[in-house]
Amino acid sequence: MVIQVGRLKVCDYRAIFDDINQVATACCRDAAMCKVIIETVLLTDEEKIAASLITSRAQATYVKTSTGFAGGGATEHDVALLRYVVGPTVGVKASGGIRTRAAALAMVSAGATRIGASASVAIVKGEKANDEHSGE
């Protein structure tokens, strides 16, 4: 699911928590994971912290950096910040702009437990991805 960025911007944390928690509860009931995409490129660090705390407390399984549609993508800074905030019990998925093995390894070093990349084959082979297929 994608976090309600507008509600985050106006600090409507209760609505965000309730939304995520309802989805996370349904996922848990059906033995599925709940991944919350927070669109880091649209947020300040303070908003990323708030989104990550809410995601964690609402019992989501993962926090994810981006959908790939808002521009930008995962940065080492964002991944490290999300990891620090959610701690070891919530997964962090780095997604968007990861096109090389070095970039993927940097995200893992920063704290990512999953990588979202359309360039998976190139990453595994140690090649640079073709830019025309770099979307998420």
SVG drawing of the C-alpha trace seen along z (x, -y; Angstrom):
<svg xmlns="http://www.w3.org/2000/svg" viewBox="-9 -20 39 37">
<polyline fill="none" stroke="black" stroke-width="0.4" points="0.0,0.0 1.1,-3.6 0.9,-5.9 -1.5,-8.8 1.2,-11.5 -1.3,-14.3 -2.4,-13.2 1.2,-12.9 1.9,-16.4 -0.8,-17.8 0.2,-15.6 -3.0,-13.5 -1.1,-10.6 -4.2,-8.9 -5.7,-8.5 -2.5,-7.2 -2.1,-4.7 -5.6,-3.5 -5.3,-3.0 -2.1,-1.0 -3.2,1.0 -6.4,2.1 -4.4,3.3 -1.7,4.9 -4.4,6.7 -6.0,8.1 -2.7,9.2 -1.7,10.9 -5.1,12.7 -4.4,14.1 -0.7,14.8 0.4,12.0 2.9,9.3 2.0,5.6 4.5,3.3 4.0,-0.4 5.5,-2.7 6.2,-6.1 7.5,-8.0 10.7,-9.3 11.4,-11.7 8.3,-13.7 9.2,-13.9 11.4,-15.7 13.5,-13.7 11.1,-14.5 8.2,-13.2 10.1,-10.0 10.7,-9.4 7.0,-10.0 6.0,-7.7 8.4,-5.0 7.3,-5.1 3.7,-4.9 4.3,-2.1 6.2,-0.1 3.6,-0.7 0.8,0.2 2.3,3.7 3.4,3.4 5.9,5.9 8.0,3.6 8.5,-0.1 9.5,-0.8 11.2,-3.9 9.2,-4.6 6.8,-3.4 9.0,-4.8 6.3,-7.1 7.1,-10.1 10.6,-10.6 13.8,-10.0 14.3,-6.7 16.2,-5.0 19.1,-6.7 21.6,-5.3 20.6,-8.1 16.9,-7.3 17.5,-3.5 19.8,-4.1 17.2,-6.5 14.3,-4.1 16.4,-1.2 17.3,-3.3 13.7,-4.3 12.0,-0.9 14.7,1.2 15.4,4.8 11.9,6.1 10.5,4.3 11.9,4.9 13.2,2.0 12.8,2.3 15.0,0.0 13.3,-0.7 13.9,-3.1 17.1,-3.9 19.0,-0.8 20.7,0.3 24.1,1.8 25.4,4.4 27.4,1.7 24.2,-0.3 22.3,2.8 25.1,3.7 25.3,0.1 21.5,0.3 22.0,3.5 24.9,2.0 22.7,-0.9 20.1,1.5 17.8,2.7 16.5,6.2 15.0,6.2 15.8,4.5 13.2,3.5 14.8,3.2 13.8,3.9 17.4,4.5 17.7,7.6 19.4,9.7 22.0,7.0 22.6,6.5 23.2,10.2 25.5,10.4 27.4,7.4 26.5,5.4 25.0,1.9 21.3,1.9 20.0,0.5 18.6,-2.9 15.5,-2.5 14.4,0.4 15.2,-1.3 11.6,-1.9 10.3,-0.1"/>
</svg>
